Amino acid sequence: MKPRPLFNKRQTLTKPVMSRLGRCKNIILFLDFDGTLVPIGKTPSLATLSSETRALLRRLSNRPNIIVGLVTGRSQSDIKAKVRLRDLFLIANHGFEISMRRSHWVHRTAKEARPVLGEIVRKLKRGLSAVQGVLIENKRYTLTVHYRNVRKQSVPLVKEITRRLLRPYEGDLRITRGKKIFEVRPDAPWNKGHAVEHVLKCLRPDKTSLVVYIGDDRSDEDAFLLLRGKAITIVVGGRRRSAAKYQVSSPRTVAEFLKIIEATTTKGEG
């Protein structure tokens, strides 16, 4: 389905969403990182959280009635270094790694897949060594092949070599596509949606709680589907079809929405 604009032509929040914000007593925020809180960089290392957005996340997480978490394909160590905020729960590696409060959980299948992933990383590095601009990101429990910086004429070669090298592992691992990337994950019935469900069971939201999920990638669609009719789901970017109910154009618009949440909850505390 085609998501609806979160903001109307006057650049104000749509009435149904504003109404739900006004009625709720607690908010649980699930936020993707790349393409949602920050623009997608040429390489993962170049994606930088602005000081303004970091301060906004800190203020939101300090609210007694708001719980903030990040849902990302990055590893836990990587996203921790990027965000540098303590009071957030983290769903990393597309859901295979979850940290809440003082607990840290890794899916059993992800632990078992580590040796195979290491073997694949070595093969990909050898097979793609002659192509400039390829980045192979080993995230312990998943891996990503980035070709955003590859010359246009070399992209078909990258795709052909990557598919050929990954083909023998298709029975053991799940291979998916994203924004100029190949994702390799354990072949388990687990994704961001399952991880969100796991976190919600731990948090036990009641009828006065509002769940909000914002993401931009194909992997976020699993969470959008899980939360359909139960949460405010928002896709970032100009995607024509999504399981999300609402759409915003960019990380900048996401920040504007988070500021509205902050202002609304401030009024509620007063």
C-alpha positions as CSV (number, residue, x, y, z in Angstrom):
1,M,0.0,0.0,0.0
2,K,1.1,3.6,-0.4
3,P,1.9,5.3,2.9
4,R,0.2,8.6,3.8
5,P,2.2,11.8,4.4
6,L,2.8,12.3,8.1
7,F,2.7,16.1,7.7
8,N,0.0,17.9,5.7
9,K,0.5,20.7,3.1
10,R,0.8,23.3,5.9
11,Q,3.7,21.3,7.3
12,T,1.8,20.4,10.4
13,L,1.3,16.9,11.8
14,T,-1.8,15.1,10.6
15,K,-4.7,15.2,13.1
16,P,-5.0,11.4,13.7
17,V,-1.3,11.2,14.8
18,M,-1.5,14.4,16.8
19,S,-4.6,13.1,18.5
20,R,-2.9,9.8,19.5
21,L,0.1,11.7,20.8
22,G,-2.2,13.8,23.0
23,R,-4.0,10.8,24.4
24,C,-1.1,8.5,25.3
25,K,0.6,8.5,28.6
26,N,3.7,6.6,27.6
27,I,5.7,6.4,24.3
28,I,8.0,3.6,23.0
29,L,10.2,4.8,20.1
30,F,11.8,2.3,17.8
31,L,14.2,4.2,15.5
32,D,16.4,3.0,12.6
33,F,19.7,4.8,12.3
34,D,21.1,5.0,8.7
35,G,18.7,6.8,6.5
36,T,16.4,7.6,9.4
37,L,18.3,9.5,12.1
38,V,21.3,10.2,9.8
39,P,21.6,10.5,6.0
40,I,23.1,7.4,4.4
41,G,26.9,8.0,4.0
42,K,29.2,6.8,1.2
43,T,30.5,4.3,3.7
44,P,29.1,3.2,7.1
45,S,31.9,5.0,9.0
46,L,31.0,8.4,7.5
47,A,27.4,8.3,8.8
48,T,27.5,10.8,11.7
49,L,24.8,11.6,14.2
50,S,24.6,15.4,14.6
51,S,25.1,16.9,18.0
52,E,21.6,18.4,17.8
53,T,20.0,15.0,17.1
54,R,22.0,13.4,19.8
55,A,20.9,16.0,22.3
56,L,17.3,15.5,21.2
57,L,17.5,11.7,21.7
58,R,19.1,12.3,25.1
59,R,16.3,14.6,26.2
60,L,13.6,12.2,25.0
61,S,15.2,9.2,26.7
62,N,15.4,11.2,29.9
63,R,11.6,11.7,29.9
64,P,10.0,9.4,32.5
65,N,7.3,8.4,30.1
66,I,9.4,7.8,26.9
67,I,11.5,4.8,26.1
68,V,13.9,5.1,23.2
69,G,15.5,2.3,21.2
70,L,17.5,1.9,18.0
71,V,16.8,-0.8,15.5
72,T,19.8,-1.2,13.1
73,G,21.7,-3.5,10.8
74,R,24.9,-2.3,12.4
75,S,26.6,-4.4,15.1
76,Q,26.0,-3.4,18.7
77,S,29.6,-2.2,19.2
78,D,29.3,0.0,16.1
79,I,26.0,1.6,16.9
80,K,27.1,2.3,20.5
81,A,30.2,4.1,19.3
82,K,28.1,6.1,16.8
83,V,25.4,7.2,19.2
84,R,27.2,7.5,22.6
85,L,24.1,7.4,24.7
86,R,23.5,5.1,27.6
87,D,19.8,5.1,28.2
88,L,18.7,3.5,24.9
89,F,17.8,-0.1,24.2
90,L,19.5,-1.5,21.1
91,I,18.3,-3.9,18.5
92,A,21.4,-4.5,16.4
93,N,22.4,-6.9,13.5
94,H,18.9,-6.8,12.1
95,G,17.5,-8.1,15.3
96,F,20.0,-10.9,16.1
97,E,21.6,-8.9,18.9
98,I,19.5,-7.1,21.6
99,S,20.6,-5.1,24.6
100,M,18.2,-3.8,27.2
101,R,19.2,-2.3,30.5
102,R,22.0,-4.6,31.7
103,S,21.1,-7.6,29.6
104,H,22.6,-8.6,26.3
105,W,21.1,-11.3,24.1
106,V,22.3,-12.9,20.9
107,H,20.2,-15.3,18.8
108,R,21.6,-18.9,19.1
109,T,21.6,-19.3,15.3
110,A,23.7,-16.1,14.9
111,K,26.3,-17.5,17.3
112,E,26.5,-20.7,15.4
113,A,26.9,-18.8,12.1
114,R,30.0,-16.9,13.0
115,P,32.6,-19.4,11.6
116,V,30.8,-19.6,8.3
117,L,30.4,-15.8,8.1
118,G,34.2,-15.5,8.7
119,E,34.8,-18.0,5.8
120,I,32.5,-16.0,3.5
121,V,34.2,-12.7,4.4
122,R,37.6,-14.1,3.3
123,K,36.2,-15.4,0.0
124,L,34.5,-12.1,-0.8
125,K,37.6,-10.1,-0.1
126,R,39.6,-12.3,-2.4
127,G,36.9,-12.4,-5.1
128,L,36.2,-8.7,-5.1
129,S,39.7,-7.4,-4.4
130,A,40.1,-6.1,-8.0
131,V,37.0,-3.9,-7.9
132,Q,37.5,-0.5,-6.5
133,G,34.9,0.9,-4.0
134,V,33.6,-2.4,-2.6
135,L,33.3,-2.5,1.2
136,I,32.8,-5.8,3.0
137,E,31.6,-5.2,6.5
138,N,31.9,-8.1,9.0
139,K,29.5,-7.5,11.9
140,R,30.2,-10.8,13.7
141,Y,26.7,-12.2,13.4
142,T,25.8,-10.8,9.9
143,L,27.8,-9.2,7.1
144,T,27.2,-6.6,4.4
145,V,28.6,-6.1,1.0
146,H,28.4,-2.4,0.1
147,Y,28.8,-1.3,-3.5
148,R,27.6,2.3,-3.3
149,N,31.0,3.7,-4.2
150,V,31.6,1.2,-7.1
151,R,31.7,2.7,-10.6
152,K,28.5,2.2,-12.5
153,Q,30.1,0.0,-15.1
154,S,31.5,-2.3,-12.4
155,V,28.3,-2.9,-10.5
156,P,27.1,-5.8,-12.6
157,L,30.4,-7.5,-12.0
158,V,30.1,-7.0,-8.2
159,K,26.6,-8.5,-8.2
160,E,27.7,-11.5,-10.4
161,I,30.8,-12.3,-8.2
162,T,28.9,-11.8,-4.9
163,R,26.0,-14.0,-6.0
164,R,28.3,-16.7,-7.2
165,L,30.4,-16.8,-4.0
166,L,27.3,-16.8,-1.8
167,R,25.3,-19.4,-3.8
168,P,26.8,-22.4,-2.0
169,Y,25.7,-21.0,1.4
170,E,22.1,-20.3,0.5
171,G,20.9,-23.3,2.5
172,D,22.6,-22.1,5.7
173,L,22.4,-18.3,5.4
174,R,19.8,-15.8,4.3
175,I,20.9,-13.4,1.5
176,T,18.9,-10.3,0.9
177,R,19.3,-7.0,-1.0
178,G,19.1,-3.4,0.4
179,K,20.1,0.1,-0.8
180,K,23.2,-0.8,-2.9
181,I,24.1,-3.6,-0.5
182,F,23.9,-7.4,-0.1
183,E,23.0,-8.6,3.4
184,V,24.0,-12.0,4.7
185,R,22.3,-13.2,7.8
186,P,21.7,-16.5,9.6
187,D,18.9,-18.5,8.0
188,A,16.6,-18.3,11.0
189,P,12.9,-17.3,11.3
190,W,14.0,-14.0,12.8
191,N,14.1,-10.4,11.7
192,K,13.6,-6.9,13.0
193,G,9.9,-7.6,13.5
194,H,10.6,-10.5,15.7
195,A,13.1,-8.5,17.7
196,V,10.6,-5.7,18.2
197,E,8.0,-8.2,19.4
198,H,10.6,-9.6,21.9
199,V,11.3,-6.1,23.3
200,L,7.6,-5.3,23.6
201,K,7.0,-8.4,25.6
202,C,9.8,-7.3,28.0
203,L,8.4,-3.7,28.2
204,R,4.8,-4.8,28.6
205,P,3.1,-1.7,27.2
206,D,-0.5,-1.1,28.2
207,K,-3.4,0.6,26.5
208,T,-2.2,4.0,27.4
209,S,1.2,3.4,25.6
210,L,1.9,4.5,22.1
211,V,4.4,2.6,20.0
212,V,6.2,4.4,17.2
213,Y,8.5,2.8,14.6
214,I,10.5,4.8,12.1
215,G,12.7,3.2,9.4
216,D,13.8,3.5,5.8
217,D,15.0,0.1,4.6
218,R,13.5,-3.1,3.3
219,S,14.4,-4.8,6.5
220,D,12.1,-2.4,8.4
221,E,9.1,-3.8,6.5
222,D,9.0,-6.8,8.8
223,A,8.5,-4.5,11.8
224,F,5.9,-2.4,9.9
225,L,3.9,-5.6,9.2
226,L,4.1,-6.8,12.8
227,L,3.0,-3.4,14.1
228,R,0.2,-2.8,11.5
229,G,-2.8,-1.4,13.4
230,K,-1.0,-1.4,16.7
231,A,1.5,1.5,16.3
232,I,2.4,4.6,14.3
233,T,4.7,3.3,11.6
234,I,6.7,5.7,9.4
235,V,8.8,5.0,6.4
236,V,11.5,7.5,5.5
237,G,12.0,8.4,1.8
238,G,10.0,8.4,-1.3
239,R,9.0,4.7,-1.4
240,R,5.7,4.2,-3.3
241,R,4.8,1.0,-1.5
242,S,5.3,0.1,2.1
243,A,3.6,-1.6,5.0
244,A,4.2,1.6,7.0
245,K,1.1,3.8,7.4
246,Y,2.9,7.1,7.1
247,Q,5.8,8.6,5.2
248,V,8.3,11.4,5.7
249,S,10.9,12.6,3.2
250,S,14.2,12.6,5.1
251,P,16.1,12.3,8.5
252,R,15.5,16.1,8.9
253,T,11.7,15.5,8.9
254,V,12.2,12.6,11.4
255,A,13.9,15.1,13.7
256,E,11.0,17.5,13.3
257,F,8.6,14.8,14.3
258,L,10.7,13.8,17.4
259,K,10.7,17.5,18.4
260,I,6.9,17.5,18.3
261,I,6.9,14.4,20.5
262,E,9.2,16.2,22.9
263,A,7.0,19.3,23.0
264,T,3.8,17.2,23.4
265,T,5.2,15.2,26.3
266,T,6.5,18.4,28.0
267,K,3.0,19.8,27.9
268,G,1.7,16.6,29.4
269,E,4.1,16.8,32.3
270,G,3.0,20.4,33.0
